[in-house]
């Protein structure tokens, strides 16, 4: 059993520790408030640096549509004029581009270099939009049946078909 003086020392020690804990918690709260003051301007600076990221998705989508050749002209599968280039900028642009069927409603097929998985994916992304398809038959035409097989499921949406 503790004596009265030992009990008093223990109580004083507990009170002292509680006061230290309270001081530390107050310090932590102050540091968190300071951190918020630092983080908010940093986030704001980021948005000023990249103002396109502040636009609503619908407006960004329209900008994407206007960056492509005018429908029914078919953009290339890959390269700067292709909607696939928009999917490689950042995660947000990729999500917007993949959710914009109008970007994928015109496609150029190549009968000599088949990319059937790419064609199927592209046509699937076009949703229910009318389609403009250009089939490039230059060179070998060994894969023309495969290309036509990819087009047939979407023929009811076919608005423009050109072979060259």
Beta strands, then each sheet from edge to edge (+ up, - down):
strand 1: 106-110
strand 2: 131-136
strand 3: 158-163
sheet 1: 1+ 2+ 3+
end
